[in-house]
Amino acid sequence: MAQKGSILIVDDEVGPRESLRMILKPIYEIYTATNGDEALQVIQNENIDLVTLDLRMPGLSGIDVLREIKKIRADVEVIVITGYGTLTNAQEAIRYGAGDFISKPFNVADIIAI
């Protein structure tokens, strides 16, 4: 049996975090974090293939978390999913290494296509 890829879902909001977890759980090994510090612990301790990352969270901002993830594991793909989808936010996320930028509310088909 092929090993499942692993995804870390980082979002302080329960609804989007749990929606993604339920959608992706049959296909991937799922880890979740409610803030940047938790996310960085998971990145350091688990073999994560992909991160979905909210921009606005308590503590570290999503951009700060993105920058730290790329310092720890430059090979990890990061997709920013946020309710605050401005052009400036998207440009900043891409500049720091995000592979994609999706606005909330998101379309399930868009997430699965990635």
N, CA, C and O atoms as a printed pandas DataFrame, in Angstrom:
     atom_number atom_name residue_name chain_id  residue_number  x_coord  y_coord  z_coord
0              1         N          MET        A               1    0.837   -1.180    0.000
1              2        CA          MET        A               1    0.000    0.000    0.000
2              3         C          MET        A               1    0.882    1.244    0.000
3              4         O          MET        A               1    1.843    1.322    0.765
4              5         N          ALA        A               2    0.568    2.199   -0.838
5              6        CA          ALA        A               2    1.340    3.438   -0.914
6              7         C          ALA        A               2    1.101    4.273    0.338
7              8         O          ALA        A               2    0.000    4.296    0.887
8              9         N          GLN        A               3    2.143    4.949    0.772
9             10        CA          GLN        A               3    2.032    5.805    1.943
10            11         C          GLN        A               3    1.268    7.072    1.589
11            12         O          GLN        A               3    1.496    7.671    0.538
12            13         N          LYS        A               4    0.360    7.476    2.471
13            14        CA          LYS        A               4   -0.394    8.710    2.268
14            15         C          LYS        A               4    0.525    9.907    2.415
15            16         O          LYS        A               4    1.438    9.901    3.240
16            17         N          GLY        A               5    0.284   10.933    1.616
17            18        CA          GLY        A               5    0.963   12.199    1.829
18            19         C          GLY        A               5    0.423   12.834    3.101
19            20         O          GLY        A               5   -0.643   12.450    3.582
20            21         N          SER        A               6    1.143   13.794    3.643
21            22        CA          SER        A               6    0.704   14.416    4.891
22            23         C          SER        A               6    0.479   15.913    4.710
23            24         O          SER        A               6    1.246   16.606    4.041
24            25         N          ILE        A               7   -0.599   16.383    5.328
25            26        CA          ILE        A               7   -0.980   17.787    5.245
26            27         C          ILE        A               7   -1.145   18.340    6.653
27            28         O          ILE        A               7   -1.746   17.708    7.521
28            29         N          LEU        A               8   -0.600   19.527    6.858
29            30        CA          LEU        A               8   -0.798   20.274    8.099
30            31         C          LEU        A               8   -1.764   21.416    7.807
31            32         O          LEU        A               8   -1.500   22.258    6.949
32            33         N          ILE        A               9   -2.877   21.439    8.522
33            34        CA          ILE        A               9   -3.883   22.489    8.380
34            35         C          ILE        A               9   -3.720   23.449    9.556
35            36         O          ILE        A               9   -3.875   23.055   10.712
36            37         N          VAL        A              10   -3.408   24.708    9.255
37            38        CA          VAL        A              10   -3.171   25.708   10.299
38            39         C          VAL        A              10   -4.227   26.799   10.184
39            40         O          VAL        A              10   -4.227   27.585    9.237
40            41         N          ASP        A              11   -5.129   26.835   11.164
41            42        CA          ASP        A              11   -6.194   27.838   11.165
42            43         C          ASP        A              11   -6.737   27.948   12.580
43            44         O          ASP        A              11   -7.025   26.929   13.208
44            45         N          ASP        A              12   -6.882   29.152   13.090
45            46        CA          ASP        A              12   -7.429   29.342   14.434
46            47         C          ASP        A              12   -8.948   29.191   14.456
47            48         O          ASP        A              12   -9.530   29.042   15.530
48            49         N          GLU        A              13   -9.597   29.225   13.305
49            50        CA          GLU        A              13  -11.046   29.061   13.224
50            51         C          GLU        A              13  -11.389   27.585   13.068
51            52         O          GLU        A              13  -10.877   26.903   12.180
52            53         N          VAL        A              14  -12.269   27.103   13.950
53            54        CA          VAL        A              14  -12.628   25.683   13.959
54            55         C          VAL        A              14  -13.307   25.268   12.661
55            56         O          VAL        A              14  -12.974   24.218   12.110
56            57         N          GLY        A              15  -14.248   26.059   12.158
57            58        CA          GLY        A              15  -15.020   25.678   10.974
58            59         C          GLY        A              15  -14.169   25.353    9.761
59            60         O          GLY        A              15  -14.243   24.236    9.247
60            61         N          PRO        A              16  -13.364   26.294    9.287
61            62        CA          PRO        A              16  -12.526   25.995    8.119
62            63         C          PRO        A              16  -11.518   24.868    8.373
63            64         O          PRO        A              16  -11.265   24.044    7.494
64            65         N          ARG        A              17  -10.949   24.841    9.578
65            66        CA          ARG        A              17   -9.959   23.807    9.901
66            67         C          ARG        A              17  -10.593   22.417    9.848
67            68         O          ARG        A              17  -10.036   21.494    9.254
68            69         N          GLU        A              18  -11.759   22.278   10.470
69            70        CA          GLU        A              18  -12.417   20.975   10.500
70            71         C          GLU        A              18  -12.992   20.598    9.137
71            72         O          GLU        A              18  -13.010   19.419    8.782
72            73         N          SER        A              19  -13.461   21.582    8.371
73            74        CA          SER        A              19  -13.957   21.291    7.015
74            75         C          SER        A              19  -12.846   20.698    6.159
75            76         O          SER        A              19  -13.039   19.682    5.490
76            77         N          LEU        A              20  -11.691   21.337    6.187
77            78        CA          LEU        A              20  -10.554   20.812    5.419
78            79         C          LEU        A              20  -10.142   19.433    5.911
79            80         O          LEU        A              20   -9.857   18.539    5.115
80            81         N          ARG        A              21  -10.113   19.267    7.227
81            82        CA          ARG        A              21   -9.716   17.971    7.788
82            83         C          ARG        A              21  -10.652   16.858    7.303
83            84         O          ARG        A              21  -10.191   15.795    6.886
84            85         N          MET        A              22  -11.949   17.102    7.357
85            86        CA          MET        A              22  -12.922   16.087    6.947
86            87         C          MET        A              22  -12.828   15.782    5.447
87            88         O          MET        A              22  -12.955   14.628    5.038
88            89         N          ILE        A              23  -12.607   16.808    4.638
89            90        CA          ILE        A              23  -12.505   16.627    3.189
90            91         C          ILE        A              23  -11.259   15.830    2.817
91            92         O          ILE        A              23  -11.312   14.952    1.956
92            93         N          LEU        A              24  -10.147   16.137    3.465
93            94        CA          LEU        A              24   -8.854   15.576    3.059
94            95         C          LEU        A              24   -8.459   14.296    3.789
95            96         O          LEU        A              24   -7.578   13.571    3.327
96            97         N          LYS        A              25   -9.099   14.009    4.925
97            98        CA          LYS        A              25   -8.707   12.857    5.743
98            99         C          LYS        A              25   -8.733   11.518    5.002
99           100         O          LYS        A              25   -7.845   10.696    5.230
100          101         N          PRO        A              26   -9.707   11.261    4.125
101          102        CA          PRO        A              26   -9.689    9.968    3.430
102          103         C          PRO        A              26   -8.492    9.793    2.485
103          104         O          PRO        A              26   -8.130    8.667    2.144
104          105         N          ILE        A              27   -7.888   10.892    2.069
105          106        CA          ILE        A              27   -6.829   10.839    1.065
106          107         C          ILE        A              27   -5.442   11.030    1.671
107          108         O          ILE        A              27   -4.464   10.468    1.177
108          109         N          TYR        A              28   -5.354   11.824    2.745
109          110        CA          TYR        A              28   -4.064   12.219    3.315
110          111         C          TYR        A              28   -4.013   11.972    4.811
111          112         O          TYR        A              28   -5.044   11.858    5.473
112          113         N          GLU        A              29   -2.802   11.891    5.331
113          114        CA          GLU        A              29   -2.604   11.914    6.773
114          115         C          GLU        A              29   -2.678   13.385    7.181
115          116         O          GLU        A              29   -1.960   14.224    6.637
116          117         N          ILE        A              30   -3.549   13.690    8.137
117          118        CA          ILE        A              30   -3.834   15.079    8.486
118          119         C          ILE        A              30   -3.316   15.424    9.877
119          120         O          ILE        A              30   -3.500   14.674   10.836
120          121         N          TYR        A              31   -2.667   16.572    9.957
121          122        CA          TYR        A              31   -2.267   17.182   11.220
122          123         C          TYR        A              31   -2.939   18.546   11.265
123          124         O          TYR        A              31   -3.141   19.170   10.223
124          125         N          THR        A              32   -3.288   19.017   12.466
125          126        CA          THR        A              32   -3.884   20.341   12.588
126          127         C          THR        A              32   -3.147   21.158   13.644
127          128         O          THR        A              32   -2.542   20.617   14.569
128          129         N          ALA        A              33   -3.216   22.472   13.477
129          130        CA          ALA        A              33   -2.657   23.412   14.445
130          131         C          ALA        A              33   -3.563   24.631   14.488
131          132         O          ALA        A              33   -4.119   25.043   13.471
132          133         N          THR        A              34   -3.703   25.204   15.679
133          134        CA          THR        A              34   -4.575   26.364   15.842
134          135         C          THR        A              34   -3.818   27.683   15.860
135          136         O          THR        A              34   -4.423   28.755   15.882
136          137         N          ASN        A              35   -2.487   27.600   15.851
137          138        CA          ASN        A              35   -1.683   28.826   15.842
138          139         C          ASN        A              35   -0.300   28.532   15.264
139          140         O          ASN        A              35    0.044   27.382   14.990
140          141         N          GLY        A              36    0.478   29.587   15.085
141          142        CA          GLY        A              36    1.785   29.457   14.455
142          143         C          GLY        A              36    2.771   28.622   15.242
143          144         O          GLY        A              36    3.527   27.844   14.660
144          145         N          ASP        A              37    2.776   28.772   16.567
145          146        CA          ASP        A              37    3.712   27.996   17.384
146          147         C          ASP        A              37    3.447   26.498   17.261
147          148         O          ASP        A              37    4.381   25.709   17.118
148          149         N          GLU        A              38    2.173   26.107   17.318
149          150        CA          GLU        A              38    1.820   24.692   17.136
150          151         C          GLU        A              38    2.256   24.212   15.755
151          152         O          GLU        A              38    2.793   23.114   15.615
152          153         N          ALA        A              39    2.025   25.026   14.752
153          154        CA          ALA        A              39    2.386   24.650   13.380
154          155         C          ALA        A              39    3.879   24.394   13.257
155          156         O          ALA        A              39    4.293   23.413   12.639
156          157         N          LEU        A              40    4.686   25.263   13.835
157          158        CA          LEU        A              40    6.138   25.107   13.733
158          159         C          LEU        A              40    6.618   23.866   14.475
159          160         O          LEU        A              40    7.583   23.231   14.050
160          161         N          GLN        A              41    5.959   23.510   15.578
161          162        CA          GLN        A              41    6.302   22.268   16.280
162          163         C          GLN        A              41    6.034   21.059   15.393
163          164         O          GLN        A              41    6.853   20.143   15.316
164          165         N          VAL        A              42    4.881   21.063   14.724
165          166        CA          VAL        A              42    4.549   19.940   13.835
166          167         C          VAL        A              42    5.557   19.859   12.692
167          168         O          VAL        A              42    6.023   18.769   12.360
168          169         N          ILE        A              43    5.895   20.983   12.095
169          170        CA          ILE        A              43    6.865   21.003   10.990
170          171         C          ILE        A              43    8.202   20.420   11.437
171          172         O          ILE        A              43    8.851   19.702   10.676
172          173         N          GLN        A              44    8.610   20.720   12.648
173          174        CA          GLN        A              44    9.892   20.226   13.153
174          175         C          GLN        A              44    9.860   18.742   13.488
175          176         O          GLN        A              44   10.893   18.074   13.436
176          177         N          ASN        A              45    8.676   18.212   13.836
177          178        CA          ASN        A              45    8.599   16.840   14.339
178          179         C          ASN        A              45    7.987   15.821   13.387
179          180         O          ASN        A              45    8.112   14.618   13.617
180          181         N          GLU        A              46    7.338   16.266   12.340
181          182        CA          GLU        A              46    6.658   15.350   11.416
182          183         C          GLU        A              46    7.128   15.603    9.986
183          184         O          GLU        A              46    7.637   16.677    9.665
184          185         N          ASN        A              47    6.950   14.604    9.142
185          186        CA          ASN        A              47    7.317   14.730    7.730
186          187         C          ASN        A              47    6.107   15.249    6.945
187          188         O          ASN        A              47    5.341   14.468    6.381
188          189         N          ILE        A              48    5.949   16.548    6.917
189          190        CA          ILE        A              48    4.792   17.192    6.286
190          191         C          ILE        A              48    5.111   17.494    4.823
191          192         O          ILE        A              48    6.190   17.989    4.498
192          193         N          ASP        A              49    4.151   17.186    3.947
193          194        CA          ASP        A              49    4.307   17.457    2.517
194          195         C          ASP        A              49    3.704   18.799    2.103
195          196         O          ASP        A              49    4.223   19.473    1.214
196          197         N          LEU        A              50    2.602   19.179    2.758
197          198        CA          LEU        A              50    1.850   20.369    2.365
198          199         C          LEU        A              50    1.274   21.036    3.604
199          200         O          LEU        A              50    0.842   20.360    4.537
200          201         N          VAL        A              51    1.268   22.363    3.611
201          202        CA          VAL        A              51    0.656   23.139    4.694
202          203         C          VAL        A              51   -0.405   24.048    4.099
203          204         O          VAL        A              51   -0.150   24.748    3.119
204          205         N          THR        A              52   -1.614   24.039    4.696
205          206        CA          THR        A              52   -2.590   25.079    4.398
206          207         C          THR        A              52   -2.525   26.038    5.576
207          208         O          THR        A              52   -2.611   25.618    6.729
208          209         N          LEU        A              53   -2.374   27.316    5.290
209          210        CA          LEU        A              53   -2.032   28.285    6.325
210          211         C          LEU        A              53   -2.933   29.512    6.281
211          212         O          LEU        A              53   -3.029   30.191    5.259
212          213         N          ASP        A              54   -3.590   29.788    7.402
213          214        CA          ASP        A              54   -4.367   31.014    7.544
214          215         C          ASP        A              54   -3.407   32.175    7.786
215          216         O          ASP        A              54   -2.342   31.981    8.373
216          217         N          LEU        A              55   -3.766   33.369    7.346
217          218        CA          LEU        A              55   -2.899   34.532    7.558
218          219         C          LEU        A              55   -3.099   35.192    8.913
219          220         O          LEU        A              55   -2.129   35.589    9.559
220          221         N          ARG        A              56   -4.348   35.311    9.349
221          222        CA          ARG        A              56   -4.632   36.017   10.602
222          223         C          ARG        A              56   -4.918   35.015   11.707
223          224         O          ARG        A              56   -5.939   34.328   11.708
224          225         N          MET        A              57   -3.985   34.952   12.646
225          226        CA          MET        A              57   -4.110   34.063   13.800
226          227         C          MET        A              57   -3.537   34.783   15.009
227          228         O          MET        A              57   -2.755   35.722   14.860
228          229         N          PRO        A              58   -3.922   34.346   16.222
229          230        CA          PRO        A              58   -3.293   34.924   17.408
230          231         C          PRO        A              58   -1.809   34.564   17.450
231          232         O          PRO        A              58   -1.407   33.508   16.961
232          233         N          GLY        A              59   -1.009   35.434   18.029
233          234        CA          GLY        A              59    0.435   35.163   18.100
234          235         C          GLY        A              59    1.096   35.501   16.780
235          236         O          GLY        A              59    0.915   36.594   16.245
236          237         N          LEU        A              60    1.862   34.558   16.259
237          238        CA          LEU        A              60    2.567   34.760   14.992
238          239         C          LEU        A              60    1.575   34.934   13.847
239          240         O          LEU        A              60    0.572   34.224   13.777
240          241         N          SER        A              61    1.849   35.866   12.961
241          242        CA          SER        A              61    1.003   36.017   11.773
242          243         C          SER        A              61    1.286   34.870   10.803
243          244         O          SER        A              61    2.313   34.198   10.898
244          245         N          GLY        A              62    0.367   34.663    9.877
245          246        CA          GLY        A              62    0.574   33.631    8.869
246          247         C          GLY        A              62    1.829   33.866    8.044
247          248         O          GLY        A              62    2.521   32.912    7.688
248          249         N          ILE        A              63    2.134   35.123    7.734
249          250        CA          ILE        A              63    3.348   35.439    6.968
250          251         C          ILE        A              63    4.587   35.066    7.776
251          252         O          ILE        A              63    5.538   34.504    7.232
252          253         N          ASP        A              64    4.579   35.378    9.081
253          254        CA          ASP        A              64    5.715   34.994    9.933
254          255         C          ASP        A              64    5.879   33.478    9.981
255          256         O          ASP        A              64    6.996   32.964    9.927
256          257         N          VAL        A              65    4.760   32.771   10.083
257          258        CA          VAL        A              65    4.808   31.304   10.113
258          259         C          VAL        A              65    5.338   30.777    8.785
259          260         O          VAL        A              65    6.174   29.873    8.766
260          261         N          LEU        A              66    4.860   31.333    7.678
261          262        CA          LEU        A              66    5.338   30.937    6.352
262          263         C          LEU        A              66    6.850   31.098    6.258
263          264         O          LEU        A              66    7.544   30.194    5.793
264          265         N          ARG        A              67    7.356   32.231    6.690
265          266        CA          ARG        A              67    8.803   32.478    6.627
266          267         C          ARG        A              67    9.575   31.460    7.469
267          268         O          ARG        A              67   10.621   30.971    7.043
268          269         N          GLU        A              68    9.065   31.139    8.658
269          270        CA          GLU        A              68    9.739   30.168    9.526
270          271         C          GLU        A              68    9.674   28.756    8.946
271          272         O          GLU        A              68   10.650   28.010    9.012
272          273         N          ILE        A              69    8.523   28.390    8.378
273          274        CA          ILE        A              69    8.401   27.068    7.742
274          275         C          ILE        A              69    9.458   26.922    6.658
275          276         O          ILE        A              69   10.134   25.897    6.580
276          277         N          LYS        A              70    9.600   27.939    5.825
277          278        CA          LYS        A              70   10.562   27.871    4.723
278          279         C          LYS        A              70   12.005   27.828    5.218
279          280         O          LYS        A              70   12.867   27.273    4.537
280          281         N          LYS        A              71   12.287   28.402    6.389
281          282        CA          LYS        A              71   13.627   28.292    6.978
282          283         C          LYS        A              71   13.896   26.875    7.468
283          284         O          LYS        A              71   15.003   26.356    7.321
284          285         N          ILE        A              72   12.869   26.252    8.055
285          286        CA          ILE        A              72   13.017   24.904    8.610
286          287         C          ILE        A              72   13.016   23.858    7.505
287          288         O          ILE        A              72   13.870   22.972    7.481
288          289         N          ARG        A              73   12.049   23.963    6.584
289          290        CA          ARG        A              73   11.880   22.981    5.510
290          291         C          ARG        A              73   11.495   23.703    4.224
291          292         O          ARG        A              73   10.311   23.879    3.936
292          293         N          ALA        A              74   12.478   24.111    3.469
293          294        CA          ALA        A              74   12.228   24.870    2.234
294          295         C          ALA        A              74   11.413   24.080    1.219
295          296         O          ALA        A              74   10.772   24.670    0.349
296          297         N          ASP        A              75   11.429   22.748    1.317
297          298        CA          ASP        A              75   10.741   21.902    0.344
298          299         C          ASP        A              75    9.245   21.759    0.601
299          300         O          ASP        A              75    8.529   21.248   -0.260
300          301         N          VAL        A              76    8.756   22.190    1.749
301          302        CA          VAL        A              76    7.341   22.035    2.070
302          303         C          VAL        A              76    6.520   23.034    1.261
303          304         O          VAL        A              76    6.808   24.230    1.256
304          305         N          GLU        A              77    5.505   22.534    0.584
305          306        CA          GLU        A              77    4.586   23.383   -0.174
306          307         C          GLU        A              77    3.617   24.042    0.805
307          308         O          GLU        A              77    3.079   23.372    1.687
308          309         N          VAL        A              78    3.391   25.338    0.660
309          310        CA          VAL        A              78    2.477   26.070    1.536
310          311         C          VAL        A              78    1.420   26.763    0.686
311          312         O          VAL        A              78    1.735   27.466   -0.274
312          313         N          ILE        A              79    0.160   26.551    1.057
313          314        CA          ILE        A              79   -0.964   27.223    0.420
314          315         C          ILE        A              79   -1.610   28.118    1.466
315          316         O          ILE        A              79   -2.017   27.642    2.526
316          317         N          VAL        A              80   -1.705   29.393    1.182
317          318        CA          VAL        A              80   -2.346   30.332    2.094
318          319         C          VAL        A              80   -3.838   30.345    1.790
319          320         O          VAL        A              80   -4.251   30.531    0.645
320          321         N          ILE        A              81   -4.647   30.144    2.842
321          322        CA          ILE        A              81   -6.099   30.194    2.716
322          323         C          ILE        A              81   -6.580   31.211    3.744
323          324         O          ILE        A              81   -6.414   31.004    4.946
324          325         N          THR        A              82   -7.176   32.310    3.279
325          326        CA          THR        A              82   -7.515   33.386    4.213
326          327         C          THR        A              82   -8.811   34.091    3.861
327          328         O          THR        A              82   -9.221   34.130    2.701
328          329         N          GLY        A              83   -9.440   34.639    4.865
329          330        CA          GLY        A              83  -10.621   35.466    4.672
330          331         C          GLY        A              83  -10.262   36.908    4.367
331          332         O          GLY        A              83  -11.139   37.736    4.123
332          333         N          TYR        A              84   -8.971   37.206    4.381
333          334        CA          TYR        A              84   -8.486   38.566    4.147
334          335         C          TYR        A              84   -7.640   38.599    2.883
335          336         O          TYR        A              84   -6.479   39.007    2.907
336          337         N          GLY        A              85   -8.237   38.165    1.782
337          338        CA          GLY        A              85   -7.512   37.994    0.534
338          339         C          GLY        A              85   -7.345   39.260   -0.270
339          340         O          GLY        A              85   -8.103   39.508   -1.208
340          341         N          THR        A              86   -6.367   40.061    0.084
341          342        CA          THR        A              86   -6.064   41.254   -0.705
342          343         C          THR        A              86   -4.901   40.955   -1.644
343          344         O          THR        A              86   -4.152   40.000   -1.441
344          345         N          LEU        A              87   -4.766   41.773   -2.658
345          346        CA          LEU        A              87   -3.653   41.621   -3.591
346          347         C          LEU        A              87   -2.320   41.752   -2.857
347          348         O          LEU        A              87   -1.378   41.013   -3.142
348          349         N          THR        A              88   -2.240   42.683   -1.922
349          350        CA          THR        A              88   -1.006   42.872   -1.152
350          351         C          THR        A              88   -0.669   41.620   -0.348
351          352         O          THR        A              88    0.483   41.189   -0.320
352          353         N          ASN        A              89   -1.683   41.033    0.312
353          354        CA          ASN        A              89   -1.453   39.798    1.073
354          355         C          ASN        A              89   -0.980   38.676    0.162
355          356         O          ASN        A              89   -0.053   37.939    0.499
356          357         N          ALA        A              90   -1.616   38.551   -0.984
357          358        CA          ALA        A              90   -1.231   37.493   -1.925
358          359         C          ALA        A              90    0.198   37.682   -2.406
359          360         O          ALA        A              90    0.972   36.726   -2.450
360          361         N          GLN        A              91    0.550   38.908   -2.765
361          362        CA          GLN        A              91    1.913   39.171   -3.240
362          363         C          GLN        A              91    2.944   38.871   -2.160
363          364         O          GLN        A              91    3.992   38.291   -2.442
364          365         N          GLU        A              92    2.648   39.264   -0.926
365          366        CA          GLU        A              92    3.582   39.016    0.169
366          367         C          GLU        A              92    3.740   37.517    0.424
367          368         O          GLU        A              92    4.854   37.033    0.624
368          369         N          ALA        A              93    2.628   36.786    0.417
369          370        CA          ALA        A              93    2.687   35.339    0.636
370          371         C          ALA        A              93    3.501   34.648   -0.455
371          372         O          ALA        A              93    4.322   33.781   -0.157
372          373         N          ILE        A              94    3.285   35.017   -1.697
373          374        CA          ILE        A              94    4.032   34.424   -2.808
374          375         C          ILE        A              94    5.515   34.785   -2.703
375          376         O          ILE        A              94    6.376   33.943   -2.959
376          377         N          ARG        A              95    5.814   36.011   -2.334
377          378        CA          ARG        A              95    7.205   36.456   -2.184
378          379         C          ARG        A              95    7.949   35.607   -1.144
379          380         O          ARG        A              95    9.138   35.331   -1.301
380          381         N          TYR        A              96    7.247   35.197   -0.088
381          382        CA          TYR        A              96    7.893   34.409    0.961
382          383         C          TYR        A              96    7.772   32.906    0.746
383          384         O          TYR        A              96    8.136   32.122    1.622
384          385         N          GLY        A              97    7.266   32.502   -0.409
385          386        CA          GLY        A              97    7.328   31.089   -0.752
386          387         C          GLY        A              97    6.036   30.319   -0.813
387          388         O          GLY        A              97    6.063   29.104   -1.010
388          389         N          ALA        A              98    4.896   30.978   -0.652
389          390        CA          ALA        A              98    3.626   30.262   -0.779
390          391         C          ALA        A              98    3.439   29.826   -2.227
391          392         O          ALA        A              98    3.768   30.567   -3.153
392          393         N          GLY        A              99    2.915   28.633   -2.415
393          394        CA          GLY        A              99    2.689   28.116   -3.752
394          395         C          GLY        A              99    1.365   28.558   -4.341
395          396         O          GLY        A              99    1.189   28.557   -5.559
396          397         N          ASP        A             100    0.417   28.942   -3.461
397          398        CA          ASP        A             100   -0.895   29.380   -3.929
398          399         C          ASP        A             100   -1.543   30.224   -2.841
399          400         O          ASP        A             100   -1.094   30.232   -1.695
400          401         N          PHE        A             101   -2.600   30.931   -3.212
401          402        CA          PHE        A             101   -3.303   31.839   -2.315
402          403         C          PHE        A             101   -4.781   31.702   -2.619
403          404         O          PHE        A             101   -5.216   32.005   -3.730
404          405         N          ILE        A             102   -5.567   31.244   -1.638
405          406        CA          ILE        A             102   -6.993   30.997   -1.836
406          407         C          ILE        A             102   -7.776   31.810   -0.809
407          408         O          ILE        A             102   -7.418   31.836    0.368
408          409         N          SER        A             103   -8.843   32.473   -1.251
409          410        CA          SER        A             103   -9.685   33.255   -0.346
410          411         C          SER        A             103  -10.781   32.394    0.260
411          412         O          SER        A             103  -11.313   31.497   -0.392
412          413         N          LYS        A             104  -11.117   32.680    1.531
413          414        CA          LYS        A             104  -12.278   32.074    2.180
414          415         C          LYS        A             104  -13.487   32.935    1.837
415          416         O          LYS        A             104  -13.337   34.148    1.691
416          417         N          PRO        A             105  -14.659   32.367    1.706
417          418        CA          PRO        A             105  -14.895   30.935    1.762
418          419         C          PRO        A             105  -14.347   30.261    0.512
419          420         O          PRO        A             105  -14.453   30.792   -0.594
420          421         N          PHE        A             106  -13.770   29.103    0.701
421          422        CA          PHE        A             106  -13.141   28.409   -0.414
422          423         C          PHE        A             106  -14.075   27.372   -1.009
423          424         O          PHE        A             106  -15.007   26.902   -0.357
424          425         N          ASN        A             107  -13.809   27.027   -2.251
425          426        CA          ASN        A             107  -14.547   26.000   -2.969
426          427         C          ASN        A             107  -13.820   24.679   -2.748
427          428         O          ASN        A             107  -12.616   24.587   -2.990
428          429         N          VAL        A             108  -14.535   23.664   -2.293
429          430        CA          VAL        A             108  -13.936   22.364   -2.006
430          431         C          VAL        A             108  -13.200   21.816   -3.224
431          432         O          VAL        A             108  -12.122   21.238   -3.084
432          433         N          ALA        A             109  -13.761   21.986   -4.402
433          434        CA          ALA        A             109  -13.120   21.482   -5.624
434          435         C          ALA        A             109  -11.761   22.144   -5.850
435          436         O          ALA        A             109  -10.828   21.499   -6.329
436          437         N          ASP        A             110  -11.645   23.433   -5.504
437          438        CA          ASP        A             110  -10.358   24.124   -5.652
438          439         C          ASP        A             110   -9.303   23.524   -4.739
439          440         O          ASP        A             110   -8.147   23.372   -5.133
440          441         N          ILE        A             111   -9.697   23.187   -3.531
441          442        CA          ILE        A             111   -8.755   22.609   -2.568
442          443         C          ILE        A             111   -8.306   21.235   -3.037
443          444         O          ILE        A             111   -7.112   20.935   -3.017
444          445         N          ILE        A             112   -9.228   20.412   -3.450
445          446        CA          ILE        A             112   -8.884   19.051   -3.888
446          447         C          ILE        A             112   -8.011   19.088   -5.137
447          448         O          ILE        A             112   -7.133   18.242   -5.300
448          449         N          ALA        A             113   -8.242   20.063   -6.023
449          450        CA          ALA        A             113   -7.455   20.169   -7.256
450          451         C          ALA        A             113   -5.988   20.462   -6.979
451          452         O          ALA        A             113   -5.123   20.115   -7.784
452          453         N          ILE        A             114   -5.706   21.088   -5.865
453          454        CA          ILE        A             114   -4.326   21.434   -5.519
454          455         C          ILE        A             114   -3.636   20.199   -5.029
455          456         O          ILE        A             114   -2.457   20.248   -4.679
